[in-house]
Amino acid sequence: MCQRGEFDGPSASPFGVAHFKILPNSLGEAEDCVFLDVNSTFEELTGLCRSDVVGRRGNRILSELAVDIAQWNSFYAGVLRTGRT
């Protein structure tokens, strides 16, 4: 069973939320991230407990889930450039 994170106030969000810091490479492009917190809906949707992701690098977690890391990093490189999702 997972512990509740800071994102879970009186009522949990119906959306999975992850708060993380993007780690840019020397060119300023997104290369990785570090998870800072997740909500309980994130845990339910991914099957990952907060304690398993907080403080860990995203590329490591995503590789364990067989997620396309290049696509993930490309999306967040755009967020770094534009400030928009």
C-alpha positions in Angstrom: 0.0 0.0 0.0 1.3 3.5 -0.9 1.5 6.5 1.4 -0.3 9.7 0.5 1.8 12.5 -0.8 1.7 16.2 -0.4 -0.5 16.6 -3.5 -3.4 14.8 -1.8 -5.2 17.4 0.1 -8.7 16.9 1.4 -9.8 15.4 -1.9 -7.6 13.6 -4.3 -7.4 14.8 -7.9 -9.1 12.6 -10.6 -5.9 13.2 -12.6 -2.5 11.6 -12.0 -0.1 14.4 -11.1 3.7 14.2 -10.9 5.8 17.1 -9.8 9.4 16.9 -11.0 12.4 18.9 -11.8 13.6 18.8 -15.5 17.4 18.2 -15.8 18.7 19.8 -19.0 21.9 18.7 -20.8 24.7 21.1 -21.7 22.6 22.4 -24.7 19.7 23.2 -22.4 17.6 20.4 -23.7 15.6 18.1 -21.4 17.8 15.0 -20.7 16.2 13.6 -17.6 14.1 14.6 -14.6 13.9 13.9 -10.8 10.5 13.2 -9.3 9.7 15.5 -6.4 6.2 14.2 -5.6 3.2 12.4 -7.0 -0.4 12.2 -6.0 -2.4 9.0 -5.2 -4.1 9.0 -8.6 -0.6 8.8 -10.2 0.1 5.8 -8.0 -3.2 4.1 -9.0 -2.7 4.8 -12.7 0.9 3.7 -12.9 1.1 1.1 -10.1 4.1 3.0 -8.7 4.2 4.1 -5.1 5.3 7.6 -4.2 8.1 6.0 -2.1 9.4 4.2 -5.3 9.6 7.3 -7.5 10.3 10.4 -5.3 14.0 11.3 -5.5 14.6 9.0 -8.5 15.5 9.9 -12.1 12.7 9.7 -14.6 14.7 8.0 -17.3 15.5 5.1 -14.9 11.8 4.7 -13.9 10.6 5.0 -17.5 13.0 2.4 -18.7 11.7 0.0 -16.1 8.2 0.7 -17.4 9.3 0.2 -21.1 8.3 3.8 -22.0 9.8 5.6 -25.0 12.4 7.8 -23.2 13.3 9.8 -26.4 9.6 10.8 -26.9 9.3 11.8 -23.2 12.5 13.9 -23.3 11.4 15.5 -26.6 8.1 16.6 -25.1 9.8 18.1 -22.0 12.5 19.8 -24.2 9.6 21.7 -25.7 8.3 22.6 -22.3 11.8 24.0 -21.4 11.9 26.0 -24.7 8.4 27.5 -24.5 7.3 27.2 -20.9 4.1 25.4 -22.1 2.8 21.9 -22.1 
